[in-house]
Amino acid sequence: MSAQKLDGKATAAAIKDDLRERVAVLRSRGVVPGLGTLLVGDDPGSQWYVAGKHRDCAEVGIESIREDLPGDATQEDVEAAVARLNEDPACTGYIVQLPLPAGIDTHRVLELVDPAKDADGLHPTNLGRLVLRVDGELDSPLPCTPRGIVELVERHGVDWAGKEVVVLGRGVTVGRPIGLLLTRKAVNATVTLTHTGTRDLPALVRRADVVVAAAGVEGLVTADMVKPGAVLVDVGVSRRTDPETGKSRVVGDIAPDAREVAAWYSPNPGGVGPMTRAMLLANVVESAERSAGS
């Protein structure tokens, strides 16, 4: 058996098509969604990520608002930029690009973000709402990568309800919040969160209908650990350097041979990454819709 691909690129493109139509409706009513970015310093990787987010915005008709500060910006400078984005009516959602330079209190900066404009969906207030609202509709931004994973699997016809899900990694962007989404009554999965202190990880993974690997350890999940017919979602990011060329490439947490046992797999890169970016846009558009009373 060889697994079918969970195509994040094609799924994200379909989501963008839907968002483009919703943005057009908002614009016809005089409401223009706007994504703000706060970038401190000139780190090439951060600049590349921010530029990519603004390219995504242009594709669906979202306006771009940029707050670019020098690398020697003070805590007060950064907090002032956050205040400007909070107060700017043209900005319906924004992100603070991480990491911030040494000396900046990152937690304080992130807590100053207006929860209604939290495009990443990771503000403590929004995570708290996710904890409290197990049932019913959610009217606050959701964590982008976990939401992207849920959508990616569902849009390929796989029902989460009743599935045993094992999550590898307890990071704040994926591992910790994804269980909050998956255990909502609308999804109804059963989740086991594993980490460096977990005993007998292979035994837990072998029980899983769905494996979400977000540990950042290359090849952590091997074929002998995978239940036949499982769904493999690879969110891990490690870099492997070619000793001859010196070039590096991204590799995931799930070994390639595991695909021979599974029913579905997400490529890495090209699986969850495009979905994360699409969900960021969705949060911005939904924030604009809420503010417009849609």
N, C-alpha and C positions, 0 to 999 in steps of 0.2 A: 504493500500500500504506500502510495506517495501522497502527501498532503496537498490540499488546494490552498492557494494563496489568498490571504486577507489583503486585498489590494488597497492600501491606504491612499495612494495617489488618485486612483479613479474615484474612490469614495469621497475624498476631500473635494475633488472637482465637482461632484454632484451636489455636495453641500454648498459650495460656493455659488453654483448656479441658482440654488434656492435663495441664498442670501442676496444675490444680485437683484432678484425680483422683489424681495422685501425692502431692500434699500430704495429701489425705484418707487415703491408705494410711499415710503416715508418721505422721500424728496418731493413727491407730488403734493404732499401735505405741508411742505415747508420745513420738514425735519431732516437735518443732514447728520448722519452718524459720523463721529470723529474719534479716531484712535490717537491717544497721546503716548509718547515714549519719553522717559527720562533716562538719559545716558550721561554718565559721569566718566570723563577720561577718554583716552583714544585707543583702548584695547581693540585690536583688529577683529577678534572673534565677536566681541560685543557689537562693534560697528556693523559687522556682516549680518548678525542676527536682527538688529534693529532695521537695517535696510530691507531685509527680506520681509519683515512684518509690514513695512510701508508699501512694498510692492504688492503684497497680498491685498492690502486695503484698496489700492488703485484698481485691482481686478474686479472688485465688487461695488465700487462707488463710495467707499468710506474715505472721508477726508483724513489727512495726516497732520498731527500737531506735534512738534518736536521741541523738547527742552534738552539742549546739549550743553553740559557744563565742563569746564576744564578739570584735569586730573587733580588739581590742588584745591578744588572747591571745598568749602568748610561744611560742617554739619548744618549751620544756619543757611548756607547757600542751597543745599539740597532740600532742606525743609521748606524754604521759600518757593522752590520750584514745584514741590508737591502741592503747596497751597495754591499756586497759580493754576495748576491743572484741576484741582478740586473746584475752583471758583469759575473756571472757563466754561461757559455754556456750550461752546462748540465741541468740547471734549465730552463724549458720552462714555468713554472707558479709556483706561491707560495702564501702562505697565512701568515698573521701575526695573531697568535692566540690571541684572546681577552678574557678577559680584560688584559691590560698591568698593571704592578704594579703602585701604586700611585707615582707621581713624574715624570712619563714618559708622554710626550705630544703625546697622541695617534693620534690626527689629523695630526700632523706634520709627524709622522712615516708613517702613511698610505699614505700621499701625496707623500712621497719619493719613493713609490713602482713604478717600471716601469709599465706604463699602459698596455703594451703588455704582461706582466707577471702577471697581476692581476687576480689570479684564482678565487677570490670571485666575480669579476665583479662589484665592488662597488667603484672603484677609481673615483674621480671627473671627470677626463677626459672621462672615459668610460660611466659614467652616462650622461655627456654632449652630447656625440655622440648619445646616445639613445634618448635624447630630440630632437636633431636636425634631425635625420634620421627617419622620420615618414614612409617613403617609401623606397623600395629597400632593398638590402642585407646589413647586418651588418657584419663588419669585425673586431669586437672588442669583448672582453669577456662580457658576459651578467650576471646579478645578478642571483646567483644560485637558490635561493628558488623561486622567481617569475618565472624563466624559467622552473623550475621543476613543478610548478603548471600548467603552460600552457601546457606542454608536457603530464602531467598525465591526464588531462581532455581530450585532443585531442586524445590520444592513447586509450581511452575508447569510441571513436566514437562520442564524443560530440563536436559540432561545436560552436566556440565562436562568430562567426559573428552575429551581431545584438542582442546579449544577453545583458541584463541589469545586470551589476555586481556591487554588493555592497561590499566594502572592509572595514573591521573593524580594526582600528589601523593604525597609521601613522609612524611606525618605519622605519628606514632607510633600513633594510634588506628585508622587505616585503611590508609594506603598501604604502610607497612612490614610490618605483620603479615599482611595479607591474602594475600600471596604464599606465606607459610609454610603457610597452610591450603590454598590452591588447588593447591600442588605436592605435597601429601601423596599417597601412592599410592591412597588411597581416593577422591580427587577427580581427580587426574591431568590438570590443566590446565597449559598453558604460559604463563608470566607474564612480561610486560615492564613494568618499573616506570619511569615517566617523571617528570620534574621540571623545574625551571627551567633546568637545564643541558642538557636533551635537544635534540638537533638534529633538525629536520624532524619535529616532532610530528604534523602532519597525515598524513604518509606512514605512520607507525607506526599511527595510529588507523584508517586505511583498511584495514589488514590484520586488524583485530581482529574476532573473533567476538563477544566481550564487551568492553564498555568500562565500567570502573569509574572514575567521575570524582569525585575528592575533593581538588580543588585550591583550592576557594574562590574561583574566578574566574568571574563571571557570563558565561554564553554561550560558554565556552571551546571546547566541542565543537559545531560547526555541521554542518548537513545534508550539505554537500559533503565532510565528513571521514568520514562513516559508511558502512561497508560495507552493502549491501542485505541485510536479514535479520538484522542484528546485534542483540544484546541490550544495552540501555543502562541502566546503574545509576548514578543520580545521587545522590551523597552530599555534593556541594559545598554550602556555606552562605555566601551573601552576602545583604546587605540592600539593597533598593532603596527609596528614599524618594520618595514622591509630592510634587512641589514645590508642589502646590496645597493638599493637606491636611496635609502634614508627617508623614503616617503611613508606616511602613515595613513591608515584607513580605519574607519569605524567598524568595530565588531560587536556582536551582541552577547547576551548571556546564554543563549541556547545553541548548542552544537548543531551544525548542519545535518548530521546523520539522524537527529531526532525527528526530522521531517518524515522520514521513512516509516515512522510508527504512528504519527499523528494524522488527524483528519484535516485540520486547518493549521496554517501558520502565518504569522506576519513577518515579512522580510524586514531586515534591519541593516541599513536604512531603507526607507521607502514604505514602511508600514504605519507605525504609530505617529511618527514625526509630522507628516502632512496633516494628520487628523488633529494633532495638538494645535497647529497653526489655524486650521479651519474653525476649531472651537473658540479660539481667541477672538476671531472675527464674529462668531455667533454671539459671544458674550457682549461685544460692543453693540451689535445690532439689536439684541434683545433689551439692552439697557436703554437704547434710544426708543424702542417701542414702548417700554414701560413709562418713560418720561413723557411720551406723546399720548399715553392712555390707550394704546392699541390693544 
